[in-house]
Amino acid sequence: AFLLGMTAVTATTGDITSVLFSVPGEPTTASTIVDGHTMARNGEAGRALGAVLMSSLVGALFAAIALAIAIPVIRPLVLSFGSPEFFMLALLGISFVASLSGEDQLKGIIAGGMGLLLATIGLDPISGIQRYTFGQLFLWDGIGLVPITIGFYAIPETIELAVLGTSIAKQEVGKLGGVLEGVKDTFRHFWLVIRCSALGCFIAIIPGMGAATTQWLAYAHAVQSSPNKEGFGKGDVRGVLGPGAANNSTLGGSLITTIAFGVPASVVMAILLGAFIIQGIVPGPDMLIPPPKGKLDLTFSFVWVIILSNIITVAICFLFLRPLAKVTQVRGGIIIPLILVLIYLGAYAEKNAFPDMVVVLLFGGLGWIMEKMEWPRPPVLLGLVLGPLAENRLFLSTDNYGLSWTTRPGVLIIFAITLFGIFYPVFKNRRERRVANATDSAPVEKARRSGVHFGPAALFTLIILTVMAVALFQSRNFGFRAGLFPWVIGIPTLLLTLVQLAKDVTRPKEAHATGHEAISPEAVRYRTLSIIGWTLGCFLAIWLLGFSYAVPLFIFLYLKLEGREGWLMTIAVTFFSWLFFYMLFERMLNVPFPDPLLLSFFQ
């Protein structure tokens, strides 16, 4: 009950930091950032939090009900899927999220391929061959989802906050009514919430398809099923409701396979399975048989644990939503150093590994550039999540069936759905653009776009192309087992990147609103370089001095020099931040922070 109750609410509370700070409390809440944090910046933090909490509660209730009724009937469905179908489902998930890119769907597919290739970094699980580790021991286990997610979203948003020079919310945060409005949104779009709950629950039945996957599929479904997609990514509450419901309903689907088949669908379920075994509980048919011969009563107790834990958590969160929403009105000069500390702390805490902070920096820079070049980031994350599952299923399919697995009926059906998901938005966008261009200005637009233009967008695409080519060239010595997946994914991605490069060269990037129009270009440039310098400075301080000394020193210097705060505010914020950090992480949790580099010179 303790483990299950704790697991059932982490996605719910993880959404809070995703909405307020663009820092996912859990990797499974990253998709909430896309519209949730935008709503917070628009002064609708209360509404976003109310919507995500209520939809999470609905999703959790759906998961509990699904767990109660689905176990007896789900076994034939799961057993009907083989490795080829699982591999195609992974590609289907990538294509769904790539469709979020609208007219730049090609960029979305390439980004998904990049994520799949990133998932190959580390030791091949079968042959033990090193792939793209560059002699670094910490890369043997691959690169973690948490530091990449934090880097992709938190650092670009922190840079944006520093450039604007405002609080997170650009407008006045609404009163508690904003929260109630979010609750009402859940019931205004109740059918969407139910659909996304069902999507999260039933996809999670497939081992490996956890909430990190279902959140993006739910977001993709919310976009694709909407008649008006223009608001998504700009603060549409439906982009919060879908992932919020799917995150919590995922637990029900994961429990189905864990209880019925003894197959943990995620890492969390593996820990729960270990707790079962310690208590002498063996998952399998006995869990579906009423007592005294079976333990069906224990299975149904899981239903009540999920329901009660979510009701308690959502009730507690609602009590504190008003002060939480007010956080978005704190001046950027005060909150930025705290966010930077949380960024590095969150990256380090996943594996207690210092190199993960370097990963945050690298992918923070990449995420910022992708945002400026208008490349979608969600497909990269989903590719990273689905990569291990897809690679394992591809090898099993090839090893067991040869190439004949490509003609299986299930594979062909899923492939047809994938093609439909890729090309339907393209044809629809072209049809809409053809109607819009049916004016006298159409020939002028075509003439303006002709010619060759090698700008920043083409340069970025060329860099991606070069990295892809080098990765494929290096994989030539991996052998069949270790090189199969990189070649199957890398070659099509490389060809698509060539097509994108041709598009960037022949059609220059159009100007779009950046939100910086009211700020002079010189100020934007200075603030950007300044926050990049402070971000690097925070990393260097932690590296040289360790967390214990770097955290208060960095917060103090930033508040005084960059934030230009008064002495009283500077000292108060620094002291209480350090006190919270010291008491929680060093005294209570005993986090093994790395030794500072300077200490080694005095030993």
C-alpha positions as CSV (number, residue, x, y, z in Angstrom):
1,A,0.0,0.0,0.0
2,F,2.9,2.4,0.8
3,L,4.7,1.8,-2.5
4,L,1.5,1.8,-4.6
5,G,0.1,4.9,-2.9
6,M,3.4,6.8,-3.4
7,T,3.6,5.7,-7.0
8,A,0.0,6.6,-7.8
9,V,0.5,10.3,-7.0
10,T,4.0,11.2,-8.3
11,A,2.7,12.1,-11.8
12,T,0.0,14.3,-10.1
13,T,2.5,16.4,-8.1
14,G,5.1,16.3,-10.8
15,D,2.8,18.4,-13.0
16,I,3.0,21.3,-10.5
17,T,6.6,22.2,-11.3
18,S,6.1,21.5,-15.0
19,V,3.4,24.2,-15.0
20,L,5.0,26.7,-12.7
21,F,8.7,26.5,-13.7
22,S,8.9,24.4,-16.9
23,V,10.9,21.9,-14.8
24,P,9.2,18.5,-14.9
25,G,8.9,17.0,-11.4
26,E,8.9,13.6,-13.2
27,P,9.9,12.7,-16.7
28,T,6.4,11.5,-17.1
29,T,5.1,15.1,-16.8
30,A,7.3,16.7,-19.4
31,S,4.5,17.1,-22.0
32,T,2.5,19.3,-19.5
33,I,5.2,22.0,-20.0
34,V,4.2,22.6,-23.6
35,D,0.8,24.3,-22.8
36,G,0.8,24.3,-19.0
37,H,3.8,26.6,-18.6
38,T,2.6,28.8,-21.4
39,M,-0.6,29.2,-19.5
40,A,1.4,30.1,-16.4
41,R,3.3,32.8,-18.3
42,N,-0.1,34.1,-19.5
43,G,-1.2,34.5,-16.0
44,E,-3.3,31.4,-15.9
45,A,-1.3,29.2,-13.6
46,G,-4.2,28.6,-11.3
47,R,-6.4,27.4,-14.2
48,A,-3.6,25.2,-15.5
49,L,-3.0,23.6,-12.1
50,G,-6.8,23.1,-11.5
51,A,-7.1,21.5,-14.9
52,V,-4.2,19.2,-14.5
53,L,-5.0,18.1,-11.0
54,M,-8.7,17.4,-11.7
55,S,-7.9,15.5,-15.0
56,S,-5.2,13.6,-13.0
57,L,-7.9,12.5,-10.5
58,V,-10.2,11.5,-13.3
59,G,-7.4,9.5,-15.0
60,A,-6.6,7.8,-11.7
61,L,-10.2,6.8,-11.1
62,F,-10.4,5.5,-14.7
63,A,-7.2,3.5,-14.0
64,A,-8.7,1.9,-10.9
65,I,-11.9,1.0,-12.6
66,A,-10.0,-0.4,-15.7
67,L,-7.8,-2.5,-13.4
68,A,-10.9,-3.9,-11.7
69,I,-12.7,-5.0,-14.9
70,A,-9.9,-5.5,-17.5
71,I,-7.8,-8.2,-16.0
72,P,-10.0,-11.2,-16.9
73,V,-10.3,-10.1,-20.6
74,I,-7.0,-8.6,-21.4
75,R,-4.9,-11.7,-21.5
76,P,-5.9,-12.8,-25.1
77,L,-5.2,-9.3,-26.4
78,V,-1.7,-9.1,-24.9
79,L,-0.8,-12.6,-26.1
80,S,-1.9,-11.8,-29.7
81,F,1.0,-9.3,-30.1
82,G,4.5,-10.5,-31.0
83,S,7.8,-8.7,-31.3
84,P,7.1,-7.3,-34.8
85,E,3.9,-5.7,-33.7
86,F,5.6,-4.2,-30.6
87,F,8.3,-2.7,-32.9
88,M,5.7,-1.2,-35.2
89,L,3.8,0.2,-32.2
90,A,7.0,2.1,-31.2
91,L,7.3,3.6,-34.7
92,L,3.6,4.5,-34.6
93,G,4.1,6.4,-31.4
94,I,6.9,8.4,-33.0
95,S,4.8,9.2,-36.0
96,F,1.9,10.4,-33.7
97,V,4.1,12.8,-31.9
98,A,5.9,14.0,-35.1
99,S,2.4,15.0,-36.4
100,L,2.4,17.7,-33.7
101,S,4.9,19.7,-35.8
102,G,2.2,20.7,-38.3
103,E,3.7,21.9,-41.5
104,D,7.2,21.0,-40.2
105,Q,6.2,17.4,-39.8
106,L,9.4,16.3,-41.6
107,K,11.4,17.9,-38.8
108,G,9.3,16.0,-36.3
109,I,10.1,12.7,-37.9
110,I,13.8,13.5,-38.1
111,A,13.8,14.6,-34.4
112,G,12.1,11.2,-33.5
113,G,15.0,9.4,-35.4
114,M,17.5,11.5,-33.5
115,G,15.9,10.3,-30.2
116,L,16.0,6.7,-31.3
117,L,19.7,7.0,-32.2
118,L,20.4,8.7,-28.8
119,A,18.8,5.6,-27.1
120,T,21.6,3.4,-28.6
121,I,24.3,5.2,-26.7
122,G,25.9,2.8,-24.2
123,L,26.5,-1.0,-24.1
124,D,24.6,-3.2,-26.4
125,P,22.4,-5.3,-24.0
126,I,23.2,-8.6,-25.9
127,S,26.7,-8.4,-27.3
128,G,28.1,-5.9,-24.7
129,I,29.7,-3.8,-27.5
130,Q,30.2,-0.1,-26.7
131,R,28.3,2.2,-28.9
132,Y,29.0,6.0,-29.0
133,T,30.5,6.0,-25.5
134,F,33.7,7.8,-26.6
135,G,35.6,6.0,-23.9
136,Q,33.5,7.5,-21.1
137,L,32.5,5.1,-18.4
138,F,29.3,7.0,-17.4
139,L,27.9,6.6,-20.9
140,W,27.9,2.8,-20.6
141,D,24.4,2.9,-19.2
142,G,23.3,5.5,-21.8
143,I,22.1,9.0,-21.2
144,G,19.3,9.5,-18.8
145,L,15.8,10.8,-19.7
146,V,15.7,13.2,-16.7
147,P,18.8,15.3,-17.5
148,I,17.8,15.5,-21.2
149,T,14.3,16.5,-20.3
150,I,15.4,19.1,-17.9
151,G,18.0,20.5,-20.3
152,F,15.6,20.5,-23.2
153,Y,12.9,22.5,-21.5
154,A,14.1,24.1,-18.2
155,I,17.3,25.9,-19.6
156,P,15.6,27.4,-22.7
157,E,12.7,28.6,-20.5
158,T,15.2,30.1,-18.0
159,I,17.0,31.9,-20.8
160,E,13.7,33.2,-22.0
161,L,12.7,34.4,-18.5
162,A,16.0,36.3,-18.1
163,V,15.7,37.9,-21.6
164,L,12.2,39.2,-20.9
165,G,13.3,40.5,-17.5
166,T,9.9,39.7,-15.9
167,S,8.3,37.2,-13.7
168,I,7.2,33.8,-15.0
169,A,3.6,35.2,-15.4
170,K,3.6,38.1,-17.8
171,Q,0.0,39.0,-16.7
172,E,-1.6,39.2,-13.3
173,V,-2.3,35.8,-11.8
174,G,-6.0,35.2,-11.3
175,K,-7.6,34.5,-8.0
176,L,-8.7,31.1,-6.8
177,G,-11.4,31.3,-9.4
178,G,-8.7,30.5,-12.0
179,V,-8.3,27.1,-10.3
180,L,-12.1,26.5,-10.3
181,E,-12.1,27.4,-14.0
182,G,-9.5,24.7,-14.6
183,V,-11.7,22.2,-12.8
184,K,-14.6,23.2,-15.0
185,D,-12.4,22.8,-18.1
186,T,-12.0,19.1,-17.1
187,F,-15.8,18.6,-17.4
188,R,-16.2,20.9,-20.4
189,H,-13.8,18.6,-22.2
190,F,-14.7,15.5,-20.3
191,W,-14.9,13.2,-23.3
192,L,-11.3,14.2,-24.2
193,V,-10.2,13.4,-20.7
194,I,-11.9,10.0,-20.8
195,R,-10.4,9.2,-24.2
196,C,-6.9,10.1,-23.0
197,S,-7.4,8.1,-19.8
198,A,-8.3,5.1,-21.9
199,L,-5.3,5.7,-24.2
200,G,-2.9,5.9,-21.3
201,C,-4.4,2.8,-19.6
202,F,-4.5,0.4,-22.5
203,I,-1.2,1.5,-24.1
204,A,0.5,1.0,-20.7
205,I,-0.5,-2.7,-20.8
206,I,2.3,-3.2,-23.3
207,P,5.6,-3.7,-21.3
208,G,7.9,-0.7,-21.8
209,M,5.1,1.7,-22.7
210,G,5.0,3.7,-19.5
211,A,3.7,7.2,-18.8
212,A,6.8,8.7,-20.4
213,T,5.4,7.4,-23.7
214,T,1.6,7.7,-23.1
215,Q,1.9,11.4,-22.1
216,W,3.1,12.4,-25.6
217,L,0.6,10.1,-27.3
218,A,-2.2,11.7,-25.3
219,Y,-1.0,15.1,-26.2
220,A,-0.8,14.1,-29.9
221,H,-4.4,12.7,-29.7
222,A,-5.6,16.0,-28.1
223,V,-4.1,17.9,-31.0
224,Q,-5.2,15.6,-33.8
225,S,-8.8,15.2,-32.5
226,S,-9.3,19.0,-32.1
227,P,-11.1,20.9,-34.8
228,N,-9.0,24.0,-34.0
229,K,-5.3,23.2,-33.4
230,E,-4.0,26.8,-33.5
231,G,-4.0,27.2,-29.8
232,F,-1.9,24.2,-28.9
233,G,1.6,25.2,-27.8
234,K,0.3,28.7,-27.0
235,G,-1.6,27.9,-23.8
236,D,-4.5,25.6,-24.7
237,V,-6.0,24.0,-21.7
238,R,-6.7,20.8,-23.7
239,G,-2.9,20.3,-24.0
240,V,-2.9,20.1,-20.2
241,L,-6.0,17.9,-19.7
242,G,-4.9,15.1,-22.1
243,P,-1.4,14.4,-20.6
244,G,-2.7,14.9,-17.1
245,A,-5.3,12.2,-17.5
246,A,-3.0,9.8,-19.4
247,N,-0.2,10.0,-16.8
248,N,-2.3,8.8,-14.0
249,S,-4.3,6.2,-15.9
250,T,-1.1,4.6,-17.0
251,L,-0.7,3.0,-13.6
252,G,-3.8,0.9,-14.1
253,G,-2.5,-0.5,-17.4
254,S,1.0,-1.2,-15.9
255,L,-0.5,-3.0,-13.0
256,I,-2.6,-5.3,-15.3
257,T,0.5,-6.9,-16.9
258,T,2.4,-6.9,-13.5
259,I,-0.4,-8.7,-11.6
260,A,-1.8,-11.0,-14.3
261,F,1.4,-12.1,-16.0
262,G,4.2,-11.2,-13.6
263,V,5.7,-9.0,-16.3
264,P,6.7,-5.5,-14.9
265,A,5.7,-2.9,-17.4
266,S,8.0,-0.3,-16.0
267,V,10.8,0.2,-13.5
268,V,8.3,1.3,-10.8
269,M,6.4,-1.9,-11.5
270,A,9.6,-4.0,-11.1
271,I,10.1,-2.5,-7.7
272,L,6.5,-3.2,-6.8
273,L,7.0,-6.8,-8.1
274,G,10.0,-7.2,-5.8
275,A,7.8,-6.0,-2.9
276,F,5.3,-8.7,-3.8
277,I,7.9,-11.4,-3.8
278,I,9.3,-10.3,-0.4
279,Q,5.7,-10.6,1.0
280,G,5.3,-14.1,-0.6
281,I,2.9,-12.8,-3.2
282,V,3.4,-14.5,-6.6
283,P,1.8,-12.6,-9.5
284,G,-0.1,-14.7,-12.0
285,P,-3.4,-16.6,-12.1
286,D,-3.7,-16.7,-8.3
287,M,-4.1,-12.9,-8.3
288,L,-7.3,-13.4,-10.4
289,I,-8.9,-16.1,-8.3
290,P,-11.2,-15.3,-5.3
291,P,-10.1,-16.4,-1.8
292,P,-9.4,-18.7,-0.2
293,K,-7.7,-20.3,-3.2
294,G,-6.6,-17.0,-4.7
295,K,-5.8,-13.4,-3.8
296,L,-8.4,-11.5,-5.8
297,D,-9.2,-9.5,-2.7
298,L,-5.6,-8.2,-2.7
299,T,-5.9,-7.2,-6.3
300,F,-9.1,-5.2,-5.6
301,S,-7.4,-3.6,-2.6
302,F,-5.0,-2.1,-5.1
303,V,-8.0,-0.4,-6.7
304,W,-8.9,1.3,-3.5
305,V,-5.3,2.3,-2.7
306,I,-5.1,4.1,-6.1
307,I,-8.5,5.9,-5.6
308,L,-7.9,7.0,-2.0
309,S,-4.3,8.1,-2.5
310,N,-5.2,10.3,-5.4
311,I,-8.2,11.8,-3.7
312,I,-6.1,12.7,-0.6
313,T,-3.2,14.1,-2.8
314,V,-5.5,16.2,-5.0
315,A,-7.3,17.6,-2.0
316,I,-4.0,18.6,-0.4
317,C,-2.7,20.2,-3.6
318,F,-5.9,22.2,-4.0
319,L,-5.4,23.7,-0.5
320,F,-2.0,25.0,-1.6
321,L,-2.7,26.0,-5.2
322,R,-3.2,29.7,-4.4
323,P,0.2,30.3,-2.9
324,L,1.8,28.0,-5.6
325,A,0.2,30.1,-8.4
326,K,1.5,33.3,-6.8
327,V,5.0,31.9,-7.2
328,T,4.8,32.8,-10.9
329,Q,4.6,36.5,-10.0
330,V,7.9,36.5,-8.1
331,R,10.5,38.7,-9.9
332,G,12.7,36.8,-12.4
333,G,15.8,38.2,-10.7
334,I,14.9,36.3,-7.5
335,I,13.6,33.0,-8.9
336,I,16.1,32.4,-11.7
337,P,19.0,31.4,-9.4
338,L,16.7,29.1,-7.5
339,I,15.6,27.5,-10.8
340,L,19.2,27.0,-11.9
341,V,20.1,25.3,-8.7
342,L,17.1,23.0,-9.0
343,I,18.1,22.2,-12.6
344,Y,21.5,21.0,-11.6
345,L,20.3,19.3,-8.5
346,G,17.6,17.4,-10.4
347,A,20.1,16.3,-13.0
348,Y,22.5,15.0,-10.4
349,A,19.9,13.4,-8.2
350,E,18.7,10.8,-10.8
351,K,21.9,8.7,-10.7
352,N,24.1,10.8,-8.2
353,A,26.4,11.3,-11.2
354,F,28.2,14.5,-11.8
355,P,28.4,14.0,-15.6
356,D,24.6,14.2,-15.8
357,M,25.0,17.9,-15.2
358,V,27.2,18.2,-18.2
359,V,24.4,16.4,-20.2
360,V,22.0,19.0,-18.9
361,L,24.2,21.8,-20.3
362,L,24.7,20.2,-23.6
363,F,21.1,19.4,-24.2
364,G,20.0,22.7,-22.8
365,G,22.0,24.4,-25.5
366,L,20.6,22.0,-28.1
367,G,17.1,22.6,-26.9
368,W,17.5,26.3,-27.0
369,I,18.8,26.2,-30.6
370,M,16.0,23.8,-31.6
371,E,13.5,26.2,-30.2
372,K,15.0,29.1,-32.1
373,M,15.2,27.1,-35.3
374,E,11.6,25.9,-34.7
375,W,12.5,22.2,-34.5
376,P,10.1,20.1,-32.2
377,R,11.6,18.7,-29.1
378,P,8.9,16.2,-27.9
379,P,9.8,13.6,-30.7
380,V,13.4,13.5,-29.4
381,L,12.3,12.6,-25.9
382,L,9.8,10.0,-27.1
383,G,12.4,8.4,-29.4
384,L,14.8,8.2,-26.4
385,V,12.0,6.5,-24.3
386,L,11.0,4.0,-27.0
387,G,14.5,3.3,-28.3
388,P,15.3,0.3,-26.1
389,L,12.0,-1.3,-26.6
390,A,12.1,-0.8,-30.4
391,E,15.6,-2.1,-30.7
392,N,14.9,-5.2,-28.6
393,R,11.8,-6.0,-30.6
394,L,13.5,-5.4,-34.0
395,F,16.2,-7.8,-33.1
396,L,13.8,-10.5,-31.9
397,S,11.6,-10.0,-35.0
398,T,14.6,-10.4,-37.3
399,D,16.1,-13.3,-35.4
400,N,12.9,-15.3,-35.2
401,Y,11.2,-14.5,-38.5
402,G,13.9,-13.1,-40.8
403,L,12.3,-10.6,-43.1
404,S,9.0,-12.4,-43.2
405,W,7.9,-10.5,-40.1
406,T,7.3,-7.5,-42.4
407,T,4.3,-9.3,-44.0
408,R,2.5,-10.2,-40.8
409,P,-1.1,-8.9,-40.9
410,G,-0.7,-7.0,-37.6
411,V,2.5,-5.3,-38.9
412,L,0.8,-4.2,-42.1
413,I,-2.2,-2.8,-40.3
414,I,0.0,-0.8,-37.9
415,F,2.2,0.3,-40.8
416,A,-0.9,1.6,-42.6
417,I,-2.0,3.5,-39.6
418,T,1.5,5.0,-39.3
419,L,1.5,6.2,-42.9
420,F,-2.0,7.6,-42.4
421,G,-0.8,9.5,-39.3
422,I,2.2,10.9,-41.2
423,F,0.6,11.9,-44.5
424,Y,-2.9,12.9,-43.6
425,P,-1.7,16.1,-41.7
426,V,0.6,16.9,-44.7
427,F,-2.2,16.7,-47.3
428,K,-4.6,18.6,-45.0
429,N,-2.1,21.4,-44.5
430,R,-1.4,21.6,-48.2
431,R,-5.1,21.7,-49.0
432,E,-5.6,24.5,-46.4
433,R,-2.6,26.4,-47.8
434,R,-3.8,26.0,-51.4
435,V,-7.1,27.6,-50.4
436,A,-5.4,30.4,-48.5
437,N,-3.0,31.1,-51.4
438,A,-5.8,31.3,-54.0
439,T,-5.4,35.0,-54.1
440,D,-3.6,37.5,-56.3
441,S,-0.5,37.5,-54.0
442,A,0.3,33.9,-54.6
443,P,2.7,34.4,-57.5
444,V,4.5,37.1,-55.5
445,E,5.0,34.7,-52.6
446,K,6.3,32.0,-54.9
447,A,8.8,34.4,-56.5
448,R,10.0,35.6,-53.1
449,R,10.8,32.1,-52.1
450,S,12.8,31.1,-55.1
451,G,16.6,30.9,-55.1
452,V,19.2,29.5,-52.8
453,H,19.5,30.8,-49.2
454,F,22.0,29.2,-46.8
455,G,21.0,30.7,-43.5
456,P,21.1,29.6,-39.8
457,A,18.3,27.1,-40.4
458,A,20.2,25.4,-43.2
459,L,23.4,25.4,-41.1
460,F,21.7,23.7,-38.2
461,T,20.2,21.1,-40.5
462,L,23.7,20.5,-42.0
463,I,25.2,20.0,-38.6
464,I,22.5,17.4,-37.8
465,L,23.2,15.7,-41.2
466,T,26.9,15.6,-40.4
467,V,26.4,14.1,-36.9
468,M,24.1,11.5,-38.4
469,A,26.6,10.6,-41.1
470,V,29.5,10.3,-38.6
471,A,27.3,8.1,-36.3
472,L,26.4,5.8,-39.1
473,F,30.0,5.6,-40.3
474,Q,31.2,4.7,-36.7
475,S,28.5,1.9,-36.5
476,R,30.1,0.0,-39.4
477,N,32.2,-2.0,-36.9
478,F,29.4,-2.8,-34.4
479,G,28.5,-6.1,-35.9
480,F,25.1,-7.3,-36.9
481,R,23.4,-7.4,-33.5
482,A,24.7,-4.0,-32.2
483,G,24.6,-2.3,-35.6
484,L,21.1,-3.4,-36.9
485,F,19.1,-0.8,-35.1
486,P,21.4,2.2,-35.8
487,W,21.3,1.4,-39.5
488,V,17.6,0.7,-39.7
489,I,16.8,4.0,-38.1
490,G,19.8,6.0,-39.1
491,I,19.7,5.5,-42.9
492,P,16.1,6.7,-43.3
493,T,16.7,9.6,-40.9
494,L,19.8,10.6,-42.8
495,L,17.9,10.7,-46.1
496,L,15.0,12.7,-44.6
497,T,17.6,15.2,-43.2
498,L,18.9,15.6,-46.7
499,V,15.4,16.5,-47.9
500,Q,15.0,18.9,-45.0
501,L,18.4,20.5,-45.9
502,A,17.2,21.0,-49.5
503,K,14.0,22.7,-48.1
504,D,16.0,25.0,-45.9
505,V,18.3,26.0,-48.7
506,T,15.6,26.7,-51.3
507,R,13.1,28.2,-48.9
508,P,14.4,30.6,-46.3
509,K,13.1,30.6,-42.8
510,E,10.1,32.9,-42.4
511,A,10.1,35.5,-39.6
512,H,7.9,34.7,-36.6
513,A,7.0,36.6,-33.5
514,T,9.5,35.9,-30.7
515,G,7.9,37.9,-27.9
516,H,11.0,40.1,-27.8
517,E,9.7,42.8,-30.1
518,A,9.4,45.3,-27.2
519,I,13.1,44.8,-26.3
520,S,15.9,46.3,-28.3
521,P,18.1,43.7,-30.1
522,E,21.2,44.9,-28.1
523,A,19.3,44.2,-24.8
524,V,18.2,40.8,-26.0
525,R,21.8,39.9,-27.0
526,Y,23.2,41.2,-23.7
527,R,20.7,39.4,-21.5
528,T,21.1,36.2,-23.5
529,L,24.8,36.2,-23.1
530,S,24.5,37.2,-19.5
531,I,22.2,34.3,-18.5
532,I,24.3,31.8,-20.5
533,G,27.3,33.0,-18.5
534,W,25.5,32.7,-15.2
535,T,24.3,29.2,-16.1
536,L,27.9,28.1,-16.9
537,G,29.1,29.9,-13.8
538,C,26.7,27.9,-11.6
539,F,28.0,24.7,-13.1
540,L,31.6,25.8,-12.5
541,A,30.9,26.8,-8.9
542,I,29.4,23.4,-8.2
543,W,32.3,21.6,-9.9
544,L,34.9,23.6,-8.0
545,L,33.3,24.1,-4.6
546,G,30.6,21.4,-4.4
547,F,26.9,21.9,-3.8
548,S,27.2,22.8,-0.2
549,Y,29.3,26.0,-0.8
550,A,28.3,26.7,-4.4
551,V,24.5,27.0,-3.8
552,P,24.5,29.9,-1.3
553,L,27.4,31.6,-3.0
554,F,25.8,31.5,-6.4
555,I,22.4,32.6,-5.2
556,F,24.0,35.5,-3.3
557,L,26.1,36.7,-6.2
558,Y,23.2,36.4,-8.7
559,L,20.7,38.3,-6.5
560,K,23.2,41.1,-5.8
561,L,25.0,41.5,-9.1
562,E,22.4,40.5,-11.7
563,G,19.1,40.8,-9.9
564,R,20.2,44.0,-8.2
565,E,18.2,43.2,-5.1
566,G,18.7,45.0,-1.8
567,W,20.8,43.6,1.0
568,L,17.9,42.5,3.1
569,M,16.2,40.6,0.3
570,T,19.5,39.1,-0.9
571,I,20.6,37.8,2.5
572,A,17.1,36.5,3.4
573,V,16.6,34.6,0.2
574,T,20.2,33.2,0.3
575,F,19.9,32.1,3.9
576,F,16.5,30.4,3.7
577,S,17.4,28.7,0.4
578,W,20.6,27.4,1.9
579,L,18.7,26.3,5.0
580,F,16.1,24.4,3.0
581,F,18.8,22.8,0.8
582,Y,21.0,21.8,3.8
583,M,18.2,20.4,5.9
584,L,16.5,18.4,3.2
585,F,19.2,17.1,1.0
586,E,22.2,16.8,3.3
587,R,20.6,16.1,6.7
588,M,17.4,14.3,5.9
589,L,18.1,12.6,2.6
590,N,21.9,12.3,2.9
591,V,22.4,12.8,-0.8
592,P,26.0,11.8,-1.6
593,F,27.1,15.0,-3.3
594,P,30.4,14.9,-5.2
595,D,33.6,16.2,-3.6
596,P,34.6,19.7,-4.8
597,L,37.5,19.8,-7.2
598,L,39.4,22.4,-5.1
599,L,39.3,20.0,-2.2
600,S,41.5,17.6,-4.1
601,F,44.3,20.2,-4.4
602,F,44.5,20.5,-0.6
603,Q,44.6,16.8,0.2
